[in-house]
Amino acid sequence: MFPAGPPSHSLLRLPLLQLLLLVVQAVGRGLGRASPAGGPLEDVVIERYHIPRACPREVQMGDFVRYHYNGTFEDGKKFDSSYDRNTLVAIVVGVGRLITGMDRGLMGMCVNERRRLIVPPHLGYGSIGLAGLIPPDATLYFDVVLLDVWNKEDTVQVSTLLRPPHCPRMVQDGDFVRYHYNGTLLDGTSFDTSYSKGGTYDTYVGSGWLIKGMDQGLLGMCPGERRKIIIPPFLAYGEKGYGEGGQGHKGKFRRRGKNQASTYSCSGCILHEGIQPRTQARGVPGSAVLLFEVELVSREDGLPTGYLFVWHKDPPANLFEDMDLNKDGEVPPEEFSTFIKAQVSEGKGRLMPGQDPEKTIGDMFQNQDRNQDGKITVDELKLKSDEDEERVHEEL
């Protein structure tokens, strides 16, 4: 059992010399080496040789960062490089996962900033080094470029670039919207744009068809408005990313266990295992912050309750004839599905959100196939709006 008194009571019982020895040992363990001349130990030297004009955010302790680096010795010999492996370092800073020199050197950095860090041995791998890679008492030189930074406390950031003078109603959950967008990473790398696809992105807001951050970012927009929306990864594509290059792969960061050879590499001077570098390629990398510039083209109210499909304008005057593709007086499920999908793709109508389109179309067909014989005739086909109107007259 430990004594119940305050820690200071126990310490006071030790001889003064023993206390001093404990302090020296603790300092020695923390620094890895003593100053050669007994003077103050060197700190990391930071050379900021490219500072971006705009820096809305600087790296702070506890932030998650993604960066590239080259690591060399004093004579210029390379010992490690994220570029050579085509991987980024993706890790939390300031929590002991990096060597102390790298942790300190990244503080206050801006996205797209380039720095040269000179890390003295006691802030790197000390008097022991790293077997087969870093010799003892080696000074390390890193050229680093920061590509991303975020924190678990982040929220969606929205800034208005252009707002129209008149706005009858702003976007709400459930609305059907059409918008254009450019999507980039924080470092400016483009991963997607609607402008190259020949049309707007058409969807429902708040129905699970968008990443959570975009659902939030579109709320309150007016047709004609332009916004910049910054979305942290946990409200976007998370650790796995999306598309080509979105999947990370494990680097050489396993601790040596029983009957295992060492598989350490410096890899951004990561002191502990547990990170997975991400492939830098097209698509959205894992743990990436996304920046969208969005232009809202139009907004419409969501589908009324009970409706599976609505027309954007008036339905065709000869609806059954248009639906009867082979003109045999009957519409089987295949013709019905082809017709409805064509209306959606041409922007003439839209389906109920939040459900598989095939199921929605199947439910629509069942509603129109009154006698359940597997086909729709002209007498069976009725729009729901007409049915609702007939029901009102019957009740009156």
C-alpha positions as CSV (number, residue, x, y, z in Angstrom):
1,M,0.0,0.0,0.0
2,F,1.2,3.5,-0.7
3,P,1.1,6.1,2.1
4,A,-2.0,8.2,2.3
5,G,-0.2,11.5,2.9
6,P,0.6,14.0,0.1
7,P,3.4,13.1,-2.3
8,S,5.6,15.9,-0.9
9,H,5.7,14.2,2.6
10,S,7.2,11.1,1.1
11,L,9.8,13.1,-0.9
12,L,10.9,15.0,2.1
13,R,11.9,11.8,3.8
14,L,14.6,11.2,1.1
15,P,18.1,12.6,1.6
16,L,18.8,15.8,-0.5
17,L,21.6,14.1,-2.5
18,Q,19.3,11.2,-3.4
19,L,16.6,13.8,-4.6
20,L,19.2,15.5,-6.8
21,L,20.2,12.2,-8.3
22,L,16.6,11.4,-9.1
23,V,16.2,14.8,-10.9
24,V,19.4,14.3,-12.9
25,Q,18.2,10.8,-14.0
26,A,14.8,12.1,-15.0
27,V,16.4,14.9,-17.1
28,G,18.8,12.4,-18.7
29,R,15.9,10.1,-19.7
30,G,13.9,13.0,-21.1
31,L,16.6,14.5,-23.2
32,G,18.6,11.5,-24.3
33,R,22.0,13.3,-24.1
34,A,23.7,16.0,-22.1
35,S,25.1,19.2,-23.6
36,P,28.8,18.5,-24.6
37,A,30.1,21.6,-22.8
38,G,27.6,21.5,-20.0
39,G,25.7,24.5,-21.3
40,P,22.1,24.8,-22.5
41,L,21.0,22.2,-25.0
42,E,20.2,23.3,-28.5
43,D,16.6,23.7,-29.7
44,V,15.1,22.9,-33.1
45,V,16.2,25.4,-35.7
46,I,13.3,26.4,-38.0
47,E,13.9,28.0,-41.4
48,R,10.6,29.1,-43.0
49,Y,11.6,29.4,-46.6
50,H,8.1,29.5,-48.1
51,I,5.2,31.2,-46.2
52,P,1.8,31.3,-48.0
53,R,0.1,34.7,-48.3
54,A,-3.0,33.5,-46.5
55,C,-2.8,31.5,-43.3
56,P,-6.2,31.2,-41.7
57,R,-4.9,28.5,-39.3
58,E,-1.6,27.5,-37.7
59,V,-0.8,24.1,-36.3
60,Q,-1.3,23.8,-32.6
61,M,-0.7,21.0,-30.1
62,G,-3.3,18.2,-30.5
63,D,-4.0,19.0,-34.2
64,F,-4.1,16.3,-36.8
65,V,-1.8,17.0,-39.7
66,R,-0.8,15.6,-43.0
67,Y,2.6,16.4,-44.5
68,H,5.4,15.4,-46.9
69,Y,9.1,15.5,-46.0
70,N,12.7,14.7,-47.0
71,G,15.1,13.7,-44.2
72,T,18.9,14.1,-44.6
73,F,22.0,14.1,-42.5
74,E,24.4,17.1,-42.2
75,D,26.4,15.9,-45.3
76,G,23.2,15.9,-47.4
77,K,22.8,12.1,-47.5
78,K,19.1,11.1,-47.5
79,F,18.0,8.7,-44.9
80,D,14.2,8.8,-45.4
81,S,11.6,10.5,-47.6
82,S,7.8,10.3,-47.8
83,Y,8.0,11.3,-51.5
84,D,10.0,8.2,-52.3
85,R,7.3,6.0,-50.8
86,N,4.5,8.1,-52.3
87,T,2.9,8.4,-48.9
88,L,2.0,11.3,-46.6
89,V,2.5,11.3,-42.9
90,A,-0.9,11.6,-41.2
91,I,-0.7,12.0,-37.4
92,V,-1.6,14.0,-34.3
93,V,1.1,16.4,-33.2
94,G,2.2,17.3,-29.7
95,V,1.1,14.0,-28.0
96,G,4.3,12.0,-28.2
97,R,3.8,10.2,-31.4
98,L,6.6,12.1,-33.1
99,I,10.1,12.7,-32.1
100,T,10.3,15.9,-30.0
101,G,12.1,17.8,-32.7
102,M,9.4,17.2,-35.3
103,D,6.6,17.9,-32.8
104,R,8.2,21.3,-32.0
105,G,9.1,22.0,-35.6
106,L,5.6,21.6,-36.9
107,M,4.0,24.1,-34.4
108,G,2.7,27.3,-35.9
109,M,2.9,25.9,-39.5
110,C,0.4,26.9,-42.2
111,V,-1.0,24.8,-45.0
112,N,1.3,24.9,-48.0
113,E,4.1,26.4,-45.9
114,R,7.6,24.9,-46.4
115,R,10.1,24.6,-43.6
116,R,13.6,23.3,-43.0
117,L,14.0,21.8,-39.5
118,I,17.4,21.1,-38.0
119,V,16.8,18.7,-35.2
120,P,19.7,18.2,-32.7
121,P,20.3,14.6,-31.4
122,H,18.7,15.0,-28.0
123,L,15.4,16.0,-29.8
124,G,15.8,13.2,-32.3
125,Y,17.1,9.7,-31.6
126,G,19.7,10.7,-29.1
127,S,22.8,8.7,-28.3
128,I,21.2,5.4,-29.3
129,G,20.0,6.3,-32.8
130,L,17.8,4.0,-34.8
131,A,19.3,0.7,-35.8
132,G,20.2,0.6,-39.5
133,L,18.9,4.0,-40.2
134,I,20.0,6.8,-37.8
135,P,23.4,6.6,-36.2
136,P,24.0,7.7,-32.6
137,D,24.2,11.5,-31.9
138,A,23.0,12.4,-35.4
139,T,21.7,15.8,-36.2
140,L,18.7,15.5,-38.6
141,Y,17.6,17.8,-41.4
142,F,14.0,17.8,-42.6
143,D,12.4,19.7,-45.5
144,V,8.7,19.7,-44.7
145,V,5.6,20.9,-46.5
146,L,2.3,20.9,-44.6
147,L,-0.8,19.8,-46.6
148,D,-3.6,19.6,-44.1
149,V,-4.5,20.4,-40.5
150,W,-7.7,19.9,-38.5
151,N,-8.9,19.1,-35.0
152,K,-11.6,16.9,-33.5
153,E,-13.3,20.0,-32.2
154,D,-13.7,21.5,-35.7
155,T,-17.1,22.2,-37.2
156,V,-18.2,23.0,-40.8
157,Q,-17.0,26.5,-41.7
158,V,-19.2,28.5,-44.1
159,S,-18.3,31.8,-45.7
160,T,-20.5,33.7,-48.2
161,L,-18.8,34.8,-51.4
162,L,-21.9,36.2,-53.1
163,R,-25.4,36.6,-51.9
164,P,-28.3,37.7,-54.1
165,P,-30.3,40.8,-52.9
166,H,-33.6,38.9,-52.9
167,C,-34.2,35.5,-51.3
168,P,-37.9,34.3,-50.9
169,R,-36.9,31.2,-49.0
170,M,-33.6,29.7,-48.0
171,V,-32.6,26.0,-48.2
172,Q,-34.1,23.8,-45.5
173,D,-33.9,20.1,-44.8
174,G,-35.8,18.0,-47.3
175,D,-35.5,20.6,-50.1
176,F,-34.5,19.5,-53.6
177,V,-31.5,21.5,-54.8
178,R,-29.4,21.9,-57.9
179,Y,-25.9,23.3,-57.5
180,H,-22.5,23.6,-59.0
181,Y,-19.3,23.0,-57.0
182,N,-15.5,22.8,-57.1
183,G,-14.0,20.5,-54.6
184,T,-10.4,20.8,-53.5
185,L,-8.1,19.7,-50.6
186,L,-6.7,22.4,-48.3
187,D,-3.5,22.6,-50.3
188,G,-5.5,23.4,-53.5
189,T,-5.4,19.9,-55.1
190,S,-8.7,19.4,-57.0
191,F,-10.5,16.1,-56.5
192,D,-13.9,16.8,-58.1
193,T,-16.0,19.4,-59.9
194,S,-19.5,19.5,-61.4
195,Y,-18.5,22.0,-64.1
196,S,-16.7,19.3,-66.1
197,K,-19.7,17.0,-66.0
198,G,-22.1,19.1,-68.1
199,G,-24.7,19.7,-65.5
200,T,-25.5,20.6,-61.9
201,Y,-25.5,18.2,-59.0
202,D,-29.1,17.5,-58.1
203,T,-30.1,16.1,-54.8
204,Y,-32.1,16.4,-51.6
205,V,-30.8,18.1,-48.5
206,G,-30.8,16.3,-45.2
207,S,-31.9,12.9,-46.6
208,G,-28.7,11.0,-46.3
209,W,-27.6,11.4,-49.9
210,L,-24.8,13.9,-49.1
211,I,-21.9,13.8,-46.7
212,K,-22.9,15.3,-43.4
213,G,-20.8,18.4,-43.8
214,M,-22.3,19.3,-47.1
215,D,-25.8,18.8,-45.7
216,Q,-24.9,21.3,-43.0
217,G,-23.1,23.7,-45.4
218,L,-26.1,24.0,-47.8
219,L,-28.6,25.0,-45.2
220,G,-29.7,28.6,-45.4
221,M,-28.5,29.2,-49.0
222,C,-30.4,31.2,-51.5
223,P,-30.6,30.5,-55.3
224,G,-27.8,32.4,-56.9
225,E,-25.7,32.4,-53.7
226,R,-22.0,31.3,-53.7
227,R,-20.4,29.9,-50.6
228,K,-17.1,28.4,-49.5
229,I,-17.6,25.4,-47.3
230,I,-14.8,23.8,-45.3
231,I,-15.6,20.3,-44.0
232,P,-13.5,18.3,-41.5
233,P,-12.9,14.7,-42.4
234,F,-15.2,13.2,-39.7
235,L,-18.1,15.1,-41.4
236,A,-16.8,14.0,-44.9
237,Y,-15.0,10.8,-45.9
238,G,-13.2,10.0,-42.6
239,E,-10.1,8.0,-42.3
240,K,-10.6,5.9,-45.4
241,G,-11.2,8.7,-47.9
242,Y,-13.0,8.1,-51.2
243,G,-12.2,7.2,-54.7
244,E,-8.8,6.4,-56.2
245,G,-6.2,7.2,-53.7
246,G,-8.7,7.3,-50.9
247,Q,-7.6,4.0,-49.2
248,G,-4.6,4.2,-47.0
249,H,-2.1,1.4,-46.6
250,K,0.0,0.3,-43.7
251,G,3.6,1.6,-43.5
252,K,6.5,0.0,-41.7
253,F,5.5,0.8,-38.2
254,R,5.1,-2.5,-36.2
255,R,6.9,-2.9,-32.9
256,R,9.3,-5.8,-32.8
257,G,7.6,-8.7,-30.9
258,K,8.5,-12.3,-30.2
259,N,10.1,-14.0,-33.2
260,Q,9.7,-10.9,-35.3
261,A,12.4,-8.9,-37.0
262,S,12.4,-5.1,-36.6
263,T,10.4,-3.3,-39.2
264,Y,10.9,0.3,-38.0
265,S,11.6,3.0,-40.4
266,C,11.9,6.7,-39.6
267,S,9.0,7.7,-41.8
268,G,8.6,11.3,-40.7
269,C,10.3,10.5,-37.5
270,I,7.4,8.8,-35.9
271,L,8.4,7.6,-32.5
272,H,5.6,5.2,-31.9
273,E,3.6,2.8,-34.0
274,G,0.0,3.3,-34.9
275,I,-0.2,5.6,-37.9
276,Q,-1.1,4.6,-41.4
277,P,0.4,6.8,-44.1
278,R,-2.0,7.7,-46.9
279,T,-1.4,7.4,-50.6
280,Q,-1.3,10.7,-52.4
281,A,-3.3,10.3,-55.5
282,R,-6.5,11.3,-57.2
283,G,-9.7,11.1,-55.1
284,V,-10.0,12.1,-51.5
285,P,-7.2,10.9,-49.2
286,G,-8.0,9.5,-45.8
287,S,-8.4,12.1,-43.0
288,A,-8.5,15.0,-45.5
289,V,-10.2,18.3,-44.9
290,L,-12.4,19.3,-47.9
291,L,-13.0,22.7,-49.3
292,F,-16.0,23.3,-51.6
293,E,-16.9,26.4,-53.5
294,V,-20.7,26.0,-54.1
295,E,-23.1,27.9,-56.3
296,L,-26.8,27.2,-55.7
297,V,-28.7,27.2,-59.0
298,S,-32.2,26.4,-57.8
299,R,-34.2,25.2,-54.8
300,E,-37.6,23.4,-54.7
301,D,-39.7,22.2,-51.9
302,G,-39.2,18.5,-51.0
303,L,-41.8,15.9,-52.0
304,P,-45.1,16.1,-50.2
305,T,-46.0,13.3,-47.8
306,G,-47.1,10.2,-49.6
307,Y,-45.6,11.1,-52.9
308,L,-43.0,8.8,-54.6
309,F,-42.4,11.0,-57.6
310,V,-43.1,14.6,-58.6
311,W,-42.9,16.4,-61.9
312,H,-40.9,19.6,-62.0
313,K,-43.4,21.0,-64.4
314,D,-46.7,19.7,-65.8
315,P,-46.7,16.0,-66.7
316,P,-46.8,15.1,-70.4
317,A,-50.2,15.7,-72.0
318,N,-50.3,12.1,-73.4
319,L,-48.7,10.4,-70.4
320,F,-49.8,6.8,-71.1
321,E,-48.9,7.0,-74.8
322,D,-45.4,8.3,-73.9
323,M,-45.0,5.5,-71.3
324,D,-46.2,2.8,-73.7
325,L,-42.9,2.5,-75.5
326,N,-43.8,-0.3,-77.9
327,K,-47.4,1.0,-78.4
328,D,-49.2,-2.2,-77.6
329,G,-51.7,-0.6,-75.2
330,E,-50.0,-2.1,-72.1
331,V,-47.1,-0.9,-69.9
332,P,-45.1,-3.8,-68.2
333,P,-42.6,-3.1,-65.3
334,E,-39.7,-2.8,-67.8
335,E,-41.3,0.0,-69.8
336,F,-42.5,1.8,-66.7
337,S,-39.0,1.7,-65.2
338,T,-37.4,2.9,-68.4
339,F,-39.8,5.8,-68.7
340,I,-39.5,7.0,-65.1
341,K,-35.7,6.8,-65.2
342,A,-35.7,8.8,-68.4
343,Q,-37.8,11.6,-66.7
344,V,-35.3,11.7,-63.8
345,S,-32.2,11.8,-65.9
346,E,-33.7,14.5,-68.2
347,G,-34.6,16.6,-65.1
348,K,-38.3,16.4,-65.7
349,G,-39.2,14.8,-62.4
350,R,-37.6,13.4,-59.2
351,L,-38.0,10.4,-57.0
352,M,-38.6,10.3,-53.3
353,P,-35.3,10.6,-51.4
354,G,-33.8,8.2,-48.9
355,Q,-34.8,5.0,-50.6
356,D,-33.3,2.8,-53.4
357,P,-34.6,4.2,-56.7
358,E,-35.4,0.7,-58.0
359,K,-37.6,0.0,-55.0
360,T,-39.3,3.4,-55.3
361,I,-40.1,2.7,-59.0
362,G,-41.3,-0.8,-58.1
363,D,-43.7,0.7,-55.5
364,M,-45.0,3.2,-58.1
365,F,-45.7,0.4,-60.5
366,Q,-47.6,-1.6,-57.9
367,N,-49.7,1.5,-57.1
368,Q,-50.7,1.9,-60.7
369,D,-51.3,-1.8,-61.4
370,R,-54.7,-1.8,-59.9
371,N,-55.7,-5.4,-60.7
372,Q,-52.1,-6.7,-60.0
373,D,-51.9,-8.5,-63.3
374,G,-48.3,-7.3,-64.0
375,K,-49.2,-4.5,-66.5
376,I,-50.7,-1.1,-66.5
377,T,-53.5,-0.1,-68.9
378,V,-54.7,3.4,-69.8
379,D,-57.7,3.0,-67.4
380,E,-55.5,2.1,-64.5
381,L,-53.0,5.0,-64.9
382,K,-53.8,7.9,-62.6
383,L,-51.6,10.6,-61.0
384,K,-51.7,10.8,-57.3
385,S,-52.7,14.5,-57.5
386,D,-55.8,13.4,-59.5
387,E,-56.6,10.7,-56.9
388,D,-56.3,13.2,-54.1
389,E,-58.6,15.6,-55.9
390,E,-61.1,12.8,-56.5
391,R,-61.0,11.8,-52.8
392,V,-61.7,15.4,-51.8
393,H,-64.8,15.5,-54.0
394,E,-66.0,12.2,-52.6
395,E,-65.7,13.4,-49.1
396,L,-67.6,16.6,-49.9
